[in-house]
Amino acid sequence: MSIRVQKLFEAIFTLEDMREIYRGSVPKGLDKSEERAFDEKIAELKAIISELEGDTGTARITKIADSIPIRSREEDFINIQPIQAAGRLTPEARKALAAYGDGYSTCDACRKPFRLDKITKPGIAEFHADLASYVNMDVARVVPGARRGFQAVAQSLVAKGDSVIVSALAHYTEFLAVEGAGGVVREVPLNEKNLVTPEATAVKIEDVIRETGKTPALVMMDHVDYQNANVHDISAIAKVAHQYDIPILYNGAYTVGIMPVDGKALGVDFVVGSGHKSMASVAPSGVLAVSSEWAEKVLNTTAMTGDLTKRKFGIKEVQMLGCTLMGGTLLSMMASFPAVKERTLHWDDEVRRSNYFIDRLLSITGSWVVSEYPRKHTLTKVDTTGSFDTVAKTHKRRGFFLSDELSERGIIGEFAGATRTWKLNTYGLSEKQVHYLADVFIEIAEKYELPIAE
Ligand SMILES: Cc1ncc(COP(=O)(O)O)c(C=O)c1O
């Protein structure tokens, strides 16, 4: 089924909507095969509608949900969407999601001491230990997204008015986590290569101390930034932070789950990862791993007592609000974890394929790479203003022409119409797919007679 028809049906959620479509005529702008697909679907829907007459609401919704086609983007297309690549679910995660979709299904066998990371059936406790060792830290907790990891650390370490050192390319969620704790971010400027250096970090810390009379409470640093996906020297930056006795949080949203991360070797105090960005897991999910030195402070258990009832909830951790991921999110993480661990071992191949593609793109005169080059990551910012965008100027589809040409050849994921300076990600593509992807760009360049270097 074509994307347009699929999109149309994905938009169907109520019986009333279906009735509208059933009554209405075939939408405009479909080609013959799409019209046929539309008619077939309408026939299916008609059958469902007649079967549903008199059903209860729940049964109706379930059946309607059944009638919605499964999204088959990765099966049918090469998807170069920049931020989704490493978050796509494994088949195991899809199964786990179906089996554990009920929110509290994780709690079926929750026994004393009544906390998520202590549950042994399914093996959630073991998974927590595995997660900690995967990033070589002492303790780990699952969290609803990397941002909640930032938040837990900021709330524990940052007091009102405290400064927190971040990169000039820090993700906005780091800003919000600091703001929520009452702190103030101070950004380390980038060098001419768009990198954060240990020297610039030291200068910023000195500036803050001079201006405020107080040492910053925390350094938060992205190993791979979201803008250019450049790789910053975290271990050198961690050394600087520790020279000033400042703990450092490693933001591994673009690393944990795709490349080896060794928190102890990097010398960081906290490692944060994103499940839905890089660990083939359902959103919102992520991991916060902590060194034993900080575990007690960040994972403190509640001391609160009810004033009337004197109730206590002893083992519940304050920053985790007791328990975090339940049901499908956590189980999807667990189900993908063996594949995630295995794929981490092949990061070098991913980077090699990324460079193969970028080299071929660069052979189209006027294209260049905004990110550091050669690439050390699969996410890359490219600039095709001087190549493909020269065609857009005169093409009747203007800036959309490149997306049209790509999707005709089975490539999707770029933001249609926004392909001057843009990001793409080759993560997870096979050797054959990356070769095909590069061939497609060359083929389009040839079609429009753009100069290509040998
Ligand atoms: C560098 C970086 N850090 C953190 C985040 C937030 O991650 P999450 O969505 O898991 O909270 C993102 C997500 O876009 C990101 O790109």
The ligand as an SDF file (V2000), in Angstrom:
LIG
                    3D

 16 16  0  0  0  0  0  0  0  0999 V2000
   21.9240   15.2350   22.8270 C   0  0  0  0  0  0  0  0  0  0  0  0
   20.5910   14.9040   23.4140 C   0  0  0  0  0  0  0  0  0  0  0  0
   20.4660   14.7890   24.7370 N   0  0  0  0  0  0  0  0  0  0  0  0
   19.2900   14.4820   25.2990 C   0  0  0  0  0  0  0  0  0  0  0  0
   18.1630   14.2760   24.5800 C   0  0  0  0  0  0  0  0  0  0  0  0
   16.8720   13.9530   25.2670 C   0  0  0  0  0  0  0  0  0  0  0  0
   16.6790   12.5740   25.2390 O   0  0  0  0  0  0  0  0  0  0  0  0
   15.3170   11.9350   25.7060 P   0  0  0  0  0  0  0  0  0  0  0  0
   14.3150   12.1610   24.6360 O   0  0  0  0  0  0  0  0  0  0  0  0
   15.6590   10.4830   25.9080 O   0  0  0  0  0  0  0  0  0  0  0  0
   14.9280   12.5870   26.9950 O   0  0  0  0  0  0  0  0  0  0  0  0
   18.2330   14.3610   23.2020 C   0  0  0  0  0  0  0  0  0  0  0  0
   17.0200   14.1020   22.4280 C   0  0  0  0  0  0  0  0  0  0  0  0
   16.6580   14.6200   21.4360 O   0  0  0  0  0  0  0  0  0  0  0  0
   19.4750   14.6950   22.5920 C   0  0  0  0  0  0  0  0  0  0  0  0
   19.6050   14.8300   21.2730 O   0  0  0  0  0  0  0  0  0  0  0  0
  1  2  1  0
  2  3  1  0
  2 15  2  0
  3  4  2  0
  4  5  1  0
  5  6  1  0
  5 12  2  0
  6  7  1  0
  7  8  1  0
  8  9  2  0
  8 10  1  0
  8 11  1  0
 12 13  1  0
 12 15  1  0
 13 14  2  0
 15 16  1  0
M  END
$$$$
